[in-house]
Amino acid sequence: MNLVNGLPAHVLFVHVVVVLIPLAALALVAAALWPRAARRLGVLLPALAFVALVSVPLTTHAGEWLERHVQDDALVRRHTELGDGLLPWALGLFVLAAVVWWAGRRAPAEPGQGRGPRWSAPPVRILLGVLSLAVAVGAVVDVYRIGDSGAKAAWHDGYSKTATGSEHDGS
């Protein structure tokens, strides 16, 4: 799918990525650091991360189509190169979300309720928390960098820095 109602699909799909990757990252960190959050999120955590993951190649594919249909430009090439690097971050979010969800299901609901599985051991929880935080920050920073480069590519010569005179000043 490259066009939606005559518009390049990339400019529509990108909004899904820009919303879902940071949302999945935030949910992952919350669930990894607070077992109660993991239990409350339940299967929504890996489902959200999965939808975010699937949206990345759809958006990238639509972006590659769009790249072939715009004038060759260094800013567009830079945006494309950065965009190709998001998939590993999205995959990391999904894998960690699935592990945190699974570990949350296996842990006792309250501390001291019998012997929980080894997943609830503090070193494992700390490791999951640190990995989740690192991947979440990496994914969000990458989305920001990609979005910034895309905005520069789309708008670098597309507007005037001074008013054109067609605006009313409200008086």
Secondary structure as GFF3:
##gff-version 3
##sequence-region A 1 171
A	DSSP	beta_strand	3	4	.	.	.	ID=ss1
A	DSSP	beta_strand	7	8	.	.	.	ID=ss2
A	DSSP	alpha_helix	9	33	.	.	.	ID=ss3
A	DSSP	alpha_helix	35	41	.	.	.	ID=ss4
A	DSSP	alpha_helix	44	67	.	.	.	ID=ss5
A	DSSP	alpha_helix	74	83	.	.	.	ID=ss6
A	DSSP	alpha_helix	86	106	.	.	.	ID=ss7
A	DSSP	three_ten_helix	118	120	.	.	.	ID=ss8
A	DSSP	alpha_helix	122	155	.	.	.	ID=ss9
###
